[in-house]
Amino acid sequence: GFGEFHPRDVKISSSEYAKSRLLNKDSRFRKDPQYVFFLLWQKELRQLSAGVYNVMKRTQQQRMSVQLFLDKVSHSDESVEANVSTIFQSIRGTKQYWYLRSSELRCMLREWGTPTLFLTFSCAEYESPEIENYLKKVNQVPENYPVGKLCCEDPISVSRKFSLKFHAIFNTVILKGQVLGKVEHYFFKKEYQTR
């Protein structure tokens, strides 16, 4: 088969490869929770590696060997310790990631004041004919296939469809259409409920 490291005329990044697997017409990749979490694990390892590399490169403006880096970490060297927490800022779900997002939001509040509008959108995937039709089309299942089961089997397609729909509405109606007036600054956060 053709794996991530198969020789190609056009090189693709690891994230492009993962995206091609998850959005492929063949749904077995996006429907396999072990594979999806494996891709997430790989992404987090790449982010950690890049973060460690950047800290090693940035510390004391000299290149540092891995052994020297580990020694400094184990001896709580201040020059490294101050930079270590930045490694996790790009990894979703970590304390450092949410601290950075929270800091960005606090800066927005300080700069532009209290928000004047708060909106909550719900996917309502079990009641949405649009999502039901989309899921049945991309998964090639019979018409009488239960939508709830389909949503559980293919959460990536549900999430993707809702995200595309949200951005389309937000950009077309709220930002360009200005039905709520001119929007100068905004912040949004996606949350997923465990059901």
N, C-alpha and C positions, 0 to 999 in steps of 0.2 A: 504494500500500500504506500500511500504518500503521506508521510508523517511531517512533523514540523521542520525537521532538519534534512528533508529530501532535497537534493540539488534541483534548483529551479533557475530558469532564465532571468526571472525577476525575483529578487530577494524580498521576503516579507518578514516583518517583525513578529515577535512572539505574540503580541496583542492582536495583530492582524490575523495570525493563524487561528488564535482562539476565537476571534469574532467570526471567522469563516466557518469554523466548526459549529458554533452555536446558532448561526443564522442560516446554516445549510438547509437545502431542501430535504435532505435526509435527517429526520428528526431524532434519530437514536442518540446523537451526541447531547443535545439540549435536554433530552428527557431522562438522561442517566445522572442521578444526583451524585454518584461517586465521581463521574467524569467532570461534572461542573465544579465540584469542590476541589478536585485535583487541579483544574485550571486556575481556580482562585488561589490555591496553595502555591502554585508556580508563580503567579503574579506577585504574591506577597514576598516570596523568596527573592525575586528579581528586585523588588523595591527595597528590601532589606540590604541586599548586596550593593545596590547603587548607593544607598544611604551610608553604609559602612565605608565604601570606597571614597565617597565625598568627604566624610569626616576624616579619614586617614590622609587624604590629599590636602585638606584645609588646615589640619592641626599644625600649628607652629610653622606654617608655610613651607613645610618640607614633606617629601614623600616618606611614608612610614611603612615598615614591613608589617605583615599580619601579626607576627610574634611580638613585635614591639607594641603594637596596638593592644593585643590581648594582655600583655604585661601591664600596660598603663591602666587598662580597665580594671584588672584584678587588684591593682594597688590604689584605686580611686584617684588617679591622677586628675587634677582639676582641669588641665588643658583639654583633656579628652571628655571628661564627664560632662562638662558644660555643653558639648556638642552632641553627645550620644542621644539625648532625647529627641533631637531633630530628625534622627533616622526614622522614627515612627510617624512623623507628621503626614506622610503621604499614604499611609496605610489605613484605609477606612476601618472604623470601629475601634481604633486604639484611643487611649486617653489623650495622647498628644494630637491626634487628628482632630478630635472634637474640641480640644482646647484651642487649637488654631482657628477652627471655624467660629467658635464662640468669641474669640478675640476679634476676628474680622467683623462680626456682627456688632460687638460693643463699639468698635471704631466707627462703624456706620451710624450707630445711635448717637455717639458723641458729636460726629461731624454734621449730621443732618436732622437730628432730633428724633422724637418718638414716631413710630409708624402711624399712619392715619388709616390704614386698612389691613385687615388680616383675613385671608381666605383659606378655606380648607376644601380640598378636592378629594373625592372618593372614587376609586376605580369602579366599584359596583360590578365586578366581573361576572357575577352569577346572573345579573339582570340585564346585561348589555348585549343586545342583539348584534351590535357591531363586533364586539370581541368574540362572541359565540361563532359568528360566521367566519371571522378571520381564523380562529383556532381550528374550525372544521376544515377550512380550506388548506391551511399549511400542514395539518396533520393527516389529511385525507382519511377521515373517519365517516361512518354512515350518518345520515341526518338525525337519526334517533339516539345518537351517542350522547350521554348526559353531560351537560356543560360543566357541572361541578367537578366531575371526574376528569374532564379534559383540562380544566384549570389547574387541578392538582398535578396532573401528569406533565404539563408543559408550562410551568410558572415563568420561564424565560420569555416565551411569546406573549404571555399576559402582561408582564412587566414592560416589555418593549412596546407593545401596542398602546398601553396606557401612557407611557412616557412620550411617545410620538404625539398622541392625542393632546396631552397636557401642553406640550411645547407649541403645538399648532394653535390651540386656543389662546394660550398666554401671549404668544407673539402676534397673532392676527387680531384678536379682540381687545386685549388689554394694552399691549404696547403700541401697535400701529393704529388700531381702531379707536383707542382712547375713550372707550365707553365709560370709564371711571375718571376721566380727566387725564392730564398728562402725567405719566409715571416716570419720575426722574431716577429713583433708586429702588431697588427691590432685592429681596433675599428669599430663596426658597429652599426647603429641605424635604426630601422624600423619606417617608417612613413606611415600613412594612409591618403589618400585624401578623403575629403567628396565629394561624387558624388551623 
